[in-house]
Amino acid sequence: MADDKAKRGGSDGRLIALGEAYEVRYWSGKFKVTPLKLKAAVKAVGRSAKTVEAYLKLQKRATNDRALIALTQSYEVSYWSKKFKVTPARLRAAVGEVGRSAKKVGAFLAAKKTVRKKTAGKKKTAAKKVKVKKAKKSASKRAR
């Protein structure tokens, strides 16, 4: 039995007893998860601390992998370029700048997009000014 306090030995330390609050605190602190995640892991794989630890590591790795952009996979490049509304070349350049994290790439591309919009607006106004100047010159030539 995992919580027989009269018995001392190795087997007690290898099992997780969810019925004891101090054990839940200990194991959730050791694995750096919330008590709720610990309980879900024990329910999924059993009370063995080793299997729970392996399960939690696998869950963390799977969560981290979903947020990374794999440029070697063409379907991922297609997916992320559509999601961020950029060309695959621009996506590759952004990944080269900030790394494979989808959050960082999204923030980088959003920042680039706002800069591009601001400069595009300045270019349009400059182009309008040039057109107006040309129109005035041609009007003055006609008037002569």
Buried (B, 14 or more C-beta within 10 A) or exposed (E): EBEEEEEEEEEBEEBBBBEEEEBBEEBBEEBEBEBEBBBBBBEEBBBBBEBBBEBBEEBEEEEEEEEEBEBEEEEBBEEBBEBBEBEBEBBBBBBEEBEEBBEBBBEBBEEBEEEEEEEEEEEEEEEEEEEEEEEEEEEEEEEE
